[in-house]
Amino acid sequence: MAKTEKSKTSSDDAARARREHDRLSADIARHDALYYQQDAPEISDAEYDALRRRLSELEHAFPDLEHAGSPSQKVGAAPVAAFGKIRHDVPMLSLSNAFADEDVVEFADRVRRFLKLSETEPLAITAEPKIDGLSISIRYENGALTQAATRGDGAEGENVTANIKTISQIPHHLKGRDVPDVIDVRGEIYLGHKDFADLNAAQEQAGEKIFANPRNAAAGSLRQLDSTITAKRPLKFFAYTWGAATALPGAMQTEVVAAFKSWGLPVNPEMTVCETTEALLAYYRNIESRRAKLGYDIDGVVYKVNRLDYQERLGFVSRSPRWAIAHKFAAEQATTILRGIDIQVGRTGALTPVAKLEPVTVGGVVVSNATLHNEDEIARKDIRVGDTVVVQRAGDVIPQIVRVIEEKRPLSAVPFEMRQTCPACGSHAVRDAGEETGDEASNGNVVRRCTGGLICPAQAKERLKHFVSRNAVDIDGLGAEKIEFFFDSGRIKTPADIYTLQKRDAASDEPLSGLKGFGKKSVDKLFSAIEARRQIPLERLLFGLGIRHIGETTAKDLAKAYLTLDALRAASEAAVAGGADSDAYRDIDNIEGIGETVVDALVDFFGEPHNVAFLDALLKEVDVTPFERTIAVASPVTGKTVVFTGTLTRVTRNEAKAQAERLGAKVAGSVSKKTDYVVAGSDAGSKLTNAQALGVTVLTEDEWLELIAKGDA
Ligand code: IVH
């Protein structure tokens, strides 16, 4: 590490400051999550402010610390002020609940009594799924989306307009002739089962927080201060009601919803109209039986009186309408016996305890395994082998153990003790060092990891499975079972071996086509699937290598920034040589979307000779194709480095970024001497100050749009 001009003490100070900064950042992130996502703050506002003050003091003294991942770089200072508030012109209320069939009968009777309808007079009631997401109110003025707010306390919600605008299902303009001058369209933001599973897999891969269920994931995704993160989450929307409106396109609930659809808003196709209570209950049972197959979580059915004049007459009691009710499903839970706790070894060596259960049906699905997350969770819930436990499933989510029924505990049951060695290779398993640096503390994960690294067969197998998986190199017909077999029989130990398999097989005494379960046809098919992947796009290779913290998105960000493997490798090797204080290290850190955790992971990977050897062996077999991006050649911003800061009003931050990149600019997360333009929206903070201090050209949003318009022409 070349550090001639700095004295030893000042570099020690810097290192100490960096450690404190890391710790503070993790603490702040944890308290933000407690405050925003779990609504369960552990410290007072004053204590929180003190943490933030200390963070800015450190950043003031050591400006290098102010990287893109620092909480100080998030828009808005204090969390309370992070999102602006929006008052709902018409309050967002909740629904009263029905649990039993009788409650539904009682609801219909009450409505009839209130409206003084005789038994023979028709009363149409709509039925639709109750989506388990979060409600949102979206204002359209003259057809244009102008603002969006969360429910908040019902009277006042958070302004999440920029985030809502990133959701592709939500139109920025309503189409059609009967759109009122002003209407607050209301509905539910949610995440589908498949998207939820993909998101959690990506989060896990990147070492980020795992969401407990789709609702939390949707809420966490929507309440991002950085809307580029929301934009990456495939949030969805169903419009089902409205607030303030200058006019309504119908006299029935169903007519308004049909108009929503004609305007381009997504509405739930499962909505129907029932004429009798029996029909409502039949609808409820039908939806309940299809619940797992809908593709998104629902927690019941909502019934609404269809005629809007009736709704008006019925009005509200306290905080819920008299004209609607939610018929909730019973929680999908069951009790069973915990027969054992297995330990699975993941690709990064993480040991995950898995509950082996006496098979039991939960919500129509037989469950025999449940995740136990980690040893701390087992201790917290005091889960012991032999216990009778309550198991829960929500939609497609992996079953969980909710609690233990202690009265049923056998006398012989002893507290669980996590093994200290890896079940696959016997190496020591240690509690993750991330704990001390704080990088895992923020998501409450305490992982025990196998230290066997390259000698651990379980890790090696998982890495191979990851390498060939669909979103990585994507080799068809090389699934988990085949990898297990090829690994155990010594045929494939590393990714390079995959590509030499055919040649070795041709010369082998025991060719695959002679083995049980391998016909000539299937072997040929496998070989051609492997051949088809001798060219690997850079971003897929990067993801497939399984470097810690490099998930799909990060792999793409890196590929986009470096274009070729050679360039990325050269940059990483320079960072290995130069250390964390080098320009090379900071250059990588400076890429939008890339933080220190990722740079450290790259440095760890390229600093380890074994990894380099295995990569080189692979590169003898495959070609890595450069990242493809389309660049408009004659743009005034081609090759320029741009930083966006503050709130943009004419386009979302994400759109601005994509546009800049389309024109060949590089978008960075923080300001340095190399920055060409800083585009400052309203409420721009320290990035603007930095730009001014460094003499970087600052543009307003309009000036920026004008500049790039010259290139588009
Ligand atoms: S109608 C006056 N329809 O349930 C309230 N709500 O418990 C009218 N929800 O806050 C709401 N699916 O977030 C309605 N199809 C649906 C719904 C639905 C989910 C949520 C909504 C509301 C909560 C009430």
Boltz pocket constraint, residues with backbone or C-beta under 6 A from the ligand:
constraints:
  - pocket:
      binder: B
      contacts: [[A, 92], [A, 93], [A, 94], [A, 95], [A, 128], [A, 129], [A, 130], [A, 131], [A, 132], [A, 133], [A, 134], [A, 135], [A, 187], [A, 188], [A, 240], [A, 241], [A, 302], [A, 319], [A, 320], [A, 321], [A, 324], [A, 326]]
      max_distance: 6.0
